[in-house]
Amino acid sequence: MSQTGFMITRLVLTGPGLKDAELRFSVGLNVITGPSDTGKTFAFECIDFMLGASTLPKSIPEANGYDTLCLGIRDHQNDREFSLIRSLRGGPFRLVADDEQERVLGEKHKANEEDTVSQVLLSLAGLQNKWIRKNAKGETRSFSFRDVAHLSIISESEIIRKDSPLYSGQYTKKTEEESVYKTLLSGHDDSSIVQRSDRKETKHRVEAKEEVLTKLIDRVTSRIDETKTPADLISLRDQLHEIEDSLHLVTELLHETRESAVSLEEARRSSWTRLRQVESKLGVLTELQSRFSLLNEQYNSDILRLQALAESGRRLGEMNMDYCPVCGASSESQDRTHQECQTGPLVVAESCASEITRIQELVADLGVTRTDVERETGELKAEKTQVCDEFKEANSEIRGNLNPRLKEAIREMELWQGRREQIREAISLLEQRRELEELLDQLRIDPTDDADKPVFGELDPFHTESFAKKVEERLAAWKFPGLDRVTFDPKVWDILISGRSRSSHGKGVRAVTRAAFILSLLRYCLDNRLPHSGVVLIDSPLVVYRQPDTGEESFSDDVKAAFFRDLSQSFEDAQVIIVENETPPADVVSNSKTNIVPFTGTSQGRSGFIPRPDQSKTGASG
């Protein structure tokens, strides 16, 4: 199953003749930071409004003249981006995408209509066609995206509330909100619940239901027998925890090995490139040496030729010219005018000697050059040997050590993953049979009471314990003081921290722990491949924490720095948007994977969400 959910890419506020107010977001941690009255909360309300909230963003003076909002959304499953456009005064949405015709989406959820913003967002989150139990009668209704919005979008006023983060504050929706939480933890909705009916029809319906349940139990039991699934559910869950731990260790080992392989591969590639460069230079120098040898031979040949000419000239100059040395004619028969125009043999000899001297100088210069080339050739050969050794060493390490380690780590990871899927399937089969048997037992206890007592699935302790462990991991990463163990209290549907209820703490601690609850739910769903929007937006989770209530002065400010560091490292596969007054620690700000959107409240830098008239038209976030 590929990852469900989506991410917000941008928020744009436009108006005729006005500069666009734009924020850009990325995957991972995003922090909108700055002093009060810079538009942070207004931007928060705009995002909530564009995700289907019925409440309009509160009017602020800076927004005068702006009338349209645009929210960019990227679908993780299909890697597709589209825009939702809506009037700032409310009403329906327009969906604009490059690969489809523009659509109009209704602002209100309707179960049987796909062209609503709720259905589009539910589809992205993997929650389409899910059903919620409304009351004790067993009445159900279809999921709306706003049913899960309060578990992803937390306002400044909600972050400090005392009641469970599962509840939106509307008492009449308590049953529905518990049903939503159960669906998110287990992946199973309430679509199988049958509403209470007339007693006269109960008997026949119960008999039919009993027959169906019996067949389902037989089918699941047959599947259990085929897969040879152990019957001990507790043991299987313990095995699953052990497998998850082992898989985590193998994954870390695989990551470390891959990093080593990348480093060695870079060294091998660098050595190979240098080797090619050295061999190229050696080829050029070898060709030069060959040509220098030919040139040296040519110079020596020229010297020998000139020496022969010089010797001939000297000999001719010494001869008696009464007779022609060529034809033997006597001097009387010779034409003296021809001799006057010719260069004498001695002059030729001297010219040859001069030319020999010049060529010998060229030979000497050539010798120096050849010596330099031979020296450089020797150095390059030595370098080639060294580079070859480095290449062979890196290649040997990769092929002889890292590649086998990578293959072994991948093989081991695949084995653990396969084993995990087997255990999960076994747990699922046993849970299905147990739930079916419980339903059948309750039907057989008093079938006639079925009309008055609808049967609903209870919250599985395995899921709540797994979720509580995620919260505990989150708080531990944030250096939450005095942390012992986190558990889930089914009586109040909230967490207990070190045996103490979350609501009993002061506002600052309630804000931090509510954020931990919401973020842990996101992490739980991602790790277990369960439906979730993939986005969490929280306004001011740390503002009140800076001023602890009486009795909680021991809560250190280190929590704030650890909070941001953990979010920047632990949610790279999701999107977390935090709205805060203060800037995160410097190491978080400098992290290239963290998107910081700083508002200054002054004329320096970006003053706020809505640009001042004297600021350039830009939507860059920083």
Buried (B, 14 or more C-beta within 10 A) or exposed (E): EEEBBBBBBBBBBBBEEBBBBBBBBBBBBBBBBBEEBBBBBBBBBBBBBBBBBEEEBEEBEBBEEBEBBBBBBBBBBEEBBBBBBBEBEEEBBBBBBEEEEEBEBBBEBEEEEEBBBBBBBBBBBBBBEBBBBBBEEBBBBBBBBBBBBBBBBBBBEBBBBEBBBBBBEEEEBBBBBBBBBBBBBBBBBBBEBEEBEEEEEBEEBBEEBBEEBEEBBEEBBEBBEEEEBEEEBEEBBEBBBEBBEBBEEBBEBBEEBBEBBEEBBEBBEBBBEBBEBBBEBBEEBEEBBEEBEEBBEEBEEBBEEBBEBBEBBBEBBEEEEEBEEEEEEEEEEBEEEEEEEEEEBBEBBBBBBEBBEEBEEEBEEBEEEBEEBEEBBEEBEEBBEBBBEBBEBBBEBBEEBBEEBBEBBBEBBEBBBEBBEBBBEBBEBBBBBBBBBBBBEBBEEEBEEBBEEBBBBEBBEBBBBBBBBBBBBBBEBBBBBEEEEBBBBEEBBBBBBBEEBBBEBBBBBBBBBBBBBBBBBBBBBBEBEBBBBBBBBBBBBBBBBEEBBEEBEEBEEEBBBBBBBBBBBBBBBBBBBBBBBBBBBEEBBEBEEBBBBBBBBEEEEBBBBBBEEEBEEEBEBB
